[in-house]
Amino acid sequence: MRPERLEELAQRVVRVTMHRLPERIKTAVRPCRIELEWIDDCLAAGEDLPGDDLLGLFEGASLSDPTPDDLDSLPRIRLFLDSLWDYAEGDPEVFRQEVRITLLHELGHYLGLNEDQVADMGLE
């Protein structure tokens, strides 16, 4: 599938997933940026990522952390489209599901949940 098509699919999933969140969660996660990226591009640029098969990554201050002083510390979630597509083995429906699950998983981290708590919610 063409990269721009994957990005369109992921954008749609992110938009629908965010729209369906309970209102209090929508309000809480509003400051968190969500970015769609290509892990191969990040690795080629020399970024130090925890792996080349990473599906998503939460970076920055969570809600349980003190408010950051600078804009670089603002929270963000990165969804890695090529890794998600590989994980889905080229199946568009599995890709959509994995984008949704990964987004919710990383939002859980932003909300202050650790890996075990996120897993207990079925977001692994």
N, C-alpha and C positions, 0 to 999 in steps of 0.2 A: 504494500500500500504506500502511496506517495506520502512524504513527510507532511505536506500541508493538509492532507486528508486526516492523518492521525491527529494533528493539532486541532483541527475542527471537531473531530469526535471528542477529544479530551476536553476542549473548551465547553462543549455542550454538556458533558457529564458533570464537570465542575459547576457550571451554572445551575443545573437541575438539582444537584446534591446540595448546594448552598441554599437554594430556594426552599428545599424541603426540611431544612433544619428547624428545630423549634425556635421561636422568636428570641428567647433569652440567649440561646446559643449563637444565633446569627449576630446579635448585638455584641456578644463577648468576643467573637472571632473577627469582627469587622477590621480591626487594626492589622490583622495578619495578611501579608501579601501572599498570593498564590501565583507561582511562576511555572510555566511549562518549558522544559529544557531538554536538550539532547545530551546524554551523559558522554557520548563520544566527543562532542565539542568541548565539554568542560574538561575532560581528561587531556584532550589535545592542547588546550590552553594552559595546561600545567596545574589545574586545580587539584588540591589534595583532598580527595573524597575517600570515604571508608571502603570503597570497592567499585568494581566496574559493572556490577550487576544490581546496583542500588535502584530501587523502584521509586522511592521518595525520601525526602530529608526535611526535617524541621530544623531551622536555624534561628538563633536570636533568643530573646527573653520570652519565657512563657508567662501566663497570667499570674503564676505564683511567684515570679521574680519581681524585683523592684523595677519601676518604670525606667527605661533607658534614657540617658541624657543626649545621645546623638542618634541621628537617623540611620546610621549604619547598623545599629543594634536593634532596629525595629524587626519584629519577627517576620519570617517568611517560610513558606512551604515550597519546596521544589519538587515537581513531579517529572521524572525522567522518561520521556516518551519512548525512546528506543529500547530501554530496559523493560518497560511495561509491555511493549509490543513483542519483544523476544519472550518474555515470561508467558504471554498469552499464546505463544506459538502461532502467531499470525491469525488468530481468530478474533474478529472484530467484537463479538459479544463478550468474550472473555476479557478482551482489552478494556471494554467499557466497565465491566465489573471490577477489574483490578484498579482502574483509575479511581473509581468510587471508593473502594476499600482503602486504597493507599491514602487518598485525601482524608478520609475519616480517621484513619490511623494517625496521620501527622497532625490533624486538628486536635486529636486526643492529647498528643504531646504538648501542643500549644496551650491547651486547657490545664496542663500541669500533671497529666497522668504519666506514670512510668510504663515500661514495656509490659509488665505483668498486668497492670490495670487495663491497658489497652487490649491485651490478649483476652482478658476476662470479659470484655465487651464484644468479643468475636471479631475484632478488627486486626487480624494478622494475616 
